[in-house]
Amino acid sequence: MLIDADAQANLTMSLGYSRPDDLPNTLSAIMQDIIDDKPADVSRSILHHNEGVDLLPSNIELSGLEVRLINAISRESVLKTCINEVKKNYDTVLIDCMPSLGMLTINALAAADSVVIPTQPHYLSAKGLELLLRSVSKVKRQINPHLRIDGILMTMVMPRTNISKEITATVKSAYGQRIKVFEAQIPHSIRAVEATAEGKSIFAYDKGGKVAAAYEQFGKEVAEIGEKQKNRNRADCIR
């Protein structure tokens, strides 16, 4: 299942729901019910996409919810409560977050088992990595001790440009010893932009293209990490 925890509803629109503000039930309504200590029927808001994934959508109302979270009881665990209602029905739950360090991102980190950090090979994006890593470390210490970082994913890469090469090398040099930097790099491509406009995944829109191939490689790397983690957990249980 995909959870759109982006207040701008980018994921919702990318999957073909071009008018997210018209959706009757969204993530913000569910989280508000949890804040108000009302029964939260998560299933009523789930959309079933024809590519075989389910989506819990958001819209602009999520921006207002972030302000209300500040004064909520157990404010860091509202999204986790929402996910716990349905996670037994899914093998994997993906939470798509906005590039910020606000309460919604803290909620996502509190609910997650692991985090993948996408960054562009631009100076400001790389500069923001350290702030995000500090936030992840703080959430791990204070809220979610089981949280782990699976790796850093370079996106919107233009491999022929010097700036892409330099920033990628800098990220690997600064963080590669302690955090995995995925071998897969998602290239900048107009086909990816077109896929978003069409409301399709890159696999449905351009299966044979370079972006789809890069995401396939990335998926394999993530699956390998998940398998290694399962093996560690089994070993810990035996001990």
C-alpha positions in Angstrom: 0.0 0.0 0.0 1.1 3.6 -0.7 0.4 6.3 1.8 0.6 9.9 0.5 1.8 11.8 3.5 2.7 14.8 1.2 0.5 17.8 1.9 0.7 18.7 -1.8 -0.8 15.3 -2.8 1.8 14.8 -5.4 1.6 11.0 -5.2 -2.2 11.0 -5.4 -2.1 13.1 -8.6 0.7 11.0 -10.1 -1.4 7.9 -9.8 -4.2 9.4 -11.9 -6.4 11.1 -9.3 -6.1 14.6 -10.8 -8.6 16.3 -8.4 -7.5 15.1 -4.9 -9.4 18.0 -3.3 -12.6 16.3 -4.5 -11.9 13.0 -2.8 -14.4 12.5 0.1 -12.1 10.5 2.4 -8.4 11.2 2.7 -5.5 10.7 5.1 -6.2 14.0 6.8 -9.7 13.0 7.8 -8.5 9.7 9.2 -5.7 11.3 11.2 -8.2 14.0 12.5 -10.5 11.2 13.8 -7.6 9.6 15.6 -6.6 13.0 17.2 -10.3 13.4 18.3 -10.3 9.8 19.7 -13.0 8.7 17.3 -13.2 5.4 15.5 -11.0 5.5 12.4 -12.2 3.6 9.4 -9.1 3.5 7.3 -10.5 1.1 4.7 -13.1 3.6 3.5 -10.4 5.9 2.2 -8.2 3.3 0.4 -8.2 3.6 -3.4 -7.5 0.5 -5.5 -5.2 1.4 -8.5 -5.3 -0.7 -11.6 -1.6 -1.4 -11.5 -2.0 -3.6 -8.4 -1.3 -1.1 -5.6 -3.6 0.5 -3.0 -3.4 4.1 -2.2 -4.3 6.1 0.9 -4.6 9.6 -0.6 -4.0 13.0 0.7 -4.9 16.5 -0.4 -4.3 20.1 0.7 -6.2 19.6 3.9 -3.2 17.7 5.2 -1.3 21.1 5.5 -3.9 22.3 8.1 -3.6 19.0 10.0 0.1 19.5 10.6 -0.7 22.6 12.7 -3.3 20.7 14.7 -0.8 17.9 15.4 1.3 20.2 17.5 -1.2 20.2 20.3 -2.4 16.6 19.9 -1.9 13.9 22.5 0.7 11.4 21.4 1.2 13.6 18.4 4.1 11.6 17.0 2.1 8.3 16.7 -1.1 9.4 15.0 0.0 8.1 11.6 1.3 4.9 13.2 -2.1 4.3 14.7 -3.6 4.7 11.2 -1.2 2.2 9.6 -1.7 -0.3 12.4 -5.4 -0.5 11.4 -4.6 -2.0 7.9 -0.9 -3.2 7.8 -1.9 -6.8 8.4 -3.5 -6.7 4.9 -0.2 -5.8 3.1 3.3 -7.1 2.6 4.7 -3.6 2.3 3.5 -0.1 3.2 5.3 2.8 1.6 4.9 6.3 3.1 5.7 9.1 0.7 6.7 12.3 2.6 7.2 15.9 1.6 10.8 17.2 1.8 10.4 18.8 5.2 11.1 18.1 8.9 7.7 18.9 10.2 5.3 16.9 12.3 4.0 14.8 9.4 7.6 13.6 8.6 8.1 12.9 12.3 4.9 10.8 12.2 6.2 8.9 9.2 9.5 8.2 10.9 7.8 7.1 14.0 5.6 4.6 12.1 8.3 3.2 9.8 10.6 0.2 10.1 13.1 1.8 7.7 13.7 4.9 5.7 15.1 5.5 2.2 16.4 9.1 1.7 16.1 10.4 -1.9 18.3 13.3 -2.7 19.1 15.2 -5.9 22.7 15.9 -7.0 22.3 19.6 -6.2 24.2 21.5 -3.5 21.1 22.5 -1.5 19.6 19.0 -1.5 22.9 17.5 -0.4 23.2 20.2 2.3 19.8 19.2 3.7 20.9 15.6 4.1 22.6 16.3 7.4 19.5 17.9 8.9 17.4 15.0 7.9 19.9 12.5 9.3 19.9 14.3 12.6 16.1 14.1 12.7 16.1 10.4 11.9 18.7 9.8 14.7 16.6 11.8 17.1 13.4 9.9 16.3 15.3 6.6 16.7 16.6 7.6 20.1 13.4 9.1 21.5 10.4 7.5 19.7 11.2 4.6 17.4 14.3 2.6 18.5 13.8 0.0 15.7 14.1 2.6 12.9 16.9 2.0 10.4 18.2 3.8 7.4 18.2 1.5 4.3 20.2 4.0 2.2 20.5 7.2 0.2 19.0 7.2 -3.3 20.3 9.7 -5.9 17.4 10.9 -8.1 17.0 13.4 -11.0 20.6 12.5 -11.9 22.1 13.9 -15.1 25.2 11.6 -15.2 27.0 13.5 -18.0 27.1 16.8 -16.0 30.0 17.6 -13.8 27.8 18.8 -11.0 26.0 15.5 -10.8 29.3 13.6 -10.6 30.7 16.0 -8.0 27.7 16.0 -5.7 27.3 12.2 -6.0 31.0 11.7 -5.1 30.7 14.1 -2.2 27.6 12.3 -0.8 29.4 8.9 -1.1 32.6 10.3 0.6 30.7 12.0 3.4 28.1 9.2 4.2 29.1 6.1 2.4 31.1 4.6 5.2 28.1 4.5 7.6 25.1 4.6 5.3 24.5 2.7 2.1 24.4 4.9 -1.0 22.4 2.8 -3.5 24.2 1.8 -6.7 21.0 2.5 -8.6 20.6 6.2 -9.7 17.3 7.5 -11.0 18.1 9.6 -14.1 16.4 12.8 -15.0 14.0 12.0 -17.9 11.2 13.8 -19.6 9.5 10.3 -19.8 9.1 10.3 -16.0 7.5 13.7 -16.2 5.1 12.5 -18.9 4.2 9.4 -16.9 3.2 11.6 -13.9 1.0 13.8 -16.2 -0.6 10.6 -17.5 -1.3 9.3 -14.0 0.7 6.1 -14.6 3.8 4.6 -13.1 6.9 4.6 -15.1 6.6 0.8 -15.6 3.2 1.2 -17.2 4.2 4.3 -19.3 7.7 3.4 -20.4 8.6 -0.1 -19.2 11.7 -0.4 -21.5 13.1 3.0 -20.6 16.1 4.0 -18.5 14.1 5.3 -15.6 12.1 2.0 -15.2 15.4 0.1 -15.4 16.9 2.2 -12.7 13.9 1.8 -10.4 14.0 -2.0 -11.1 17.6 -2.1 -10.0 16.8 0.0 -6.9 13.9 -2.4 -6.0 16.3 -5.3 -6.2 18.7 -3.6 -3.8 16.0 -2.8 -1.3 14.7 -6.4 -1.5 18.3 -7.7 -0.7 18.4 -5.4 2.3 15.0 -6.7 3.5 16.1 -10.3 3.1 19.3 -9.7 5.1 17.2 -8.0 7.8 14.9 -11.0 8.0 17.9 -13.3 8.4 19.3 -11.2 11.2 15.9 -11.3 13.0 15.8 -15.1 12.7 19.3 -15.3 14.1 18.4 -13.1 17.0 15.3 -15.2 17.8 17.5 -18.4 17.8 19.9 -16.8 20.3 
